[in-house]
């Protein structure tokens, strides 16, 4: 069973290691996504705001996602930000858990938050040059909105909010004891 819990400051190193691992994996495939480091203070701010989540398989951290209720003005224009939406950021799955549908499940869970809060959209952005990720998001039901004038992360996508129904994984939102 995968447990989904709010991240804590103690999770910062794990979140950064997910990013490093994903960046190296992408680089091996000729994709420059996430070639720049996450600023740790930015991640800590989203943890403190209760926006960052960790997925755990027992005592093993397996994924992270940040779920925000406001879009970044550098990406989403004023008209877009006026529409009720949930914005996903920094979705990372440990390589040992890749290919199991965990990323898709976390996106669906985020879309369920949007649905429960009566928001219209689930939104995210990707690097302009990462066309493989663009195809993945389209395969997850997202449609391309536009390119924002903020390279490298300016490809904007959205899909309608929808109720969350667990499929492959049982995600429980609780705060289990971790070692």
C-alpha positions in Angstrom: 0.0 0.0 0.0 1.3 3.5 -0.9 0.7 6.2 1.8 0.4 9.8 0.7 1.3 12.3 3.4 2.3 15.9 3.7 6.0 16.4 3.3 8.0 17.7 6.2 11.3 19.6 6.2 13.0 16.3 7.0 11.9 15.1 3.5 13.9 17.9 1.7 17.0 15.7 1.0 14.8 13.0 -0.4 12.9 15.4 -2.7 16.2 16.8 -3.9 17.5 13.3 -4.5 14.4 12.4 -6.6 15.1 15.5 -8.7 18.8 14.6 -9.2 17.9 11.0 -10.1 15.3 12.1 -12.6 17.6 14.7 -14.1 20.3 12.1 -14.6 17.9 9.6 -16.2 16.5 12.3 -18.5 20.0 13.5 -19.5 21.0 9.9 -20.5 18.1 10.1 -22.9 19.1 13.5 -24.4 16.4 15.4 -22.5 17.5 18.6 -20.6 14.5 18.8 -18.4 15.5 19.7 -14.8 19.1 20.3 -15.7 19.0 23.2 -13.3 18.8 22.5 -9.5 15.7 23.2 -7.4 16.4 25.9 -4.9 16.0 24.2 -1.5 14.4 27.3 0.0 11.7 27.2 -2.6 10.9 23.5 -1.8 10.9 24.3 1.9 8.4 27.1 1.3 6.0 24.7 -0.4 6.5 22.2 2.4 5.7 24.9 5.0 2.6 25.9 3.0 1.3 22.3 3.1 1.5 22.0 -0.7 4.2 19.3 -1.0 3.3 15.6 -0.6 5.4 12.4 -0.2 4.4 8.9 -1.3 5.7 6.1 0.9 5.8 2.4 0.3 6.2 1.4 4.0 9.4 3.1 5.1 10.6 3.7 1.5 10.0 7.2 -0.1 8.8 6.5 -3.6 7.4 9.8 -5.1 6.7 13.5 -4.4 4.3 16.0 -5.9 3.5 19.7 -5.1 -0.1 20.7 -5.4 -0.8 24.5 -5.5 -4.0 26.4 -5.6 -2.6 29.4 -7.4 -0.8 29.5 -10.8 2.6 31.2 -11.2 2.1 34.7 -12.8 5.3 34.0 -14.9 3.5 31.1 -16.6 -0.2 31.6 -16.4 -1.8 34.9 -17.4 -4.3 36.9 -15.4 -7.3 35.5 -17.3 -6.1 31.9 -16.8 -5.3 32.4 -13.1 -8.9 33.8 -12.6 -10.2 30.3 -13.6 -10.4 27.9 -10.6 -7.6 25.4 -10.9 -5.1 23.2 -9.1 -1.5 23.4 -10.3 0.9 20.4 -10.1 4.6 20.9 -9.8 7.8 18.8 -9.2 6.2 15.4 -9.7 9.0 12.9 -9.3 8.9 9.1 -8.9 11.8 7.1 -7.7 13.3 5.2 -10.6 12.7 1.8 -8.8 9.0 2.7 -8.9 8.8 4.1 -12.5 6.5 2.5 -15.0 4.0 1.3 -12.4 1.5 4.1 -12.9 2.3 6.0 -9.8 2.9 9.3 -11.6 -0.5 9.0 -13.4 -2.1 8.1 -10.1 -0.7 11.2 -8.4 -2.0 13.3 -11.3 -5.4 11.7 -10.9 -5.4 12.3 -7.2 -4.5 16.0 -7.8 -7.4 16.2 -10.3 -9.6 14.8 -7.6 -8.6 17.6 -5.3 -9.6 20.1 -8.0 -12.9 18.3 -8.5 -13.7 18.2 -4.7 -12.9 21.9 -4.4 -15.1 22.6 -7.4 -12.2 23.9 -9.5 -12.4 23.6 -13.3 -8.9 22.5 -14.2 -5.8 20.5 -13.3 -2.8 22.3 -14.7 0.9 21.8 -15.1 3.9 23.0 -17.1 6.8 21.2 -18.7 10.0 22.3 -20.3 9.5 23.6 -23.9 12.0 21.0 -25.3 10.7 17.9 -23.6 8.4 16.6 -26.3 8.3 13.1 -24.8 6.9 14.5 -21.6 4.4 16.6 -23.6 3.2 13.3 -25.2 3.0 11.6 -21.8 0.8 14.5 -20.5 -1.4 14.3 -23.6 -1.7 10.6 -23.0 -2.9 11.4 -19.5 -5.8 13.5 -20.9 -4.1 16.9 -20.8 -4.4 19.3 -23.7 -1.7 21.8 -24.7 -2.8 25.4 -23.8 0.1 27.4 -25.1 3.8 28.2 -24.7 4.4 30.8 -22.0 7.1 33.3 -22.5 9.2 31.7 -19.7 11.7 29.3 -21.2 12.7 26.6 -20.4 9.5 25.7 -18.5 6.9 27.2 -20.6 4.8 24.4 -22.2 1.4 24.7 -20.4 -1.1 21.9 -20.2 -4.5 21.4 -18.5 -7.3 18.9 -18.3 -10.7 19.1 -16.6 -10.9 18.3 -13.0 -12.5 14.9 -12.3 -13.3 12.7 -9.4 -10.5 10.5 -8.1 -10.9 6.8 -8.3 -7.9 4.7 -7.2 -6.9 2.2 -10.0 -3.5 0.6 -9.7 -2.5 1.8 -6.2 -4.3 2.3 -2.9 -3.3 5.8 -1.8 -4.2 6.6 1.7 -3.9 10.2 3.0 -2.7 9.9 6.5 0.4 10.6 8.6 1.9 7.2 9.4 4.9 6.9 11.7 8.1 6.8 9.6 11.6 5.8 10.5 
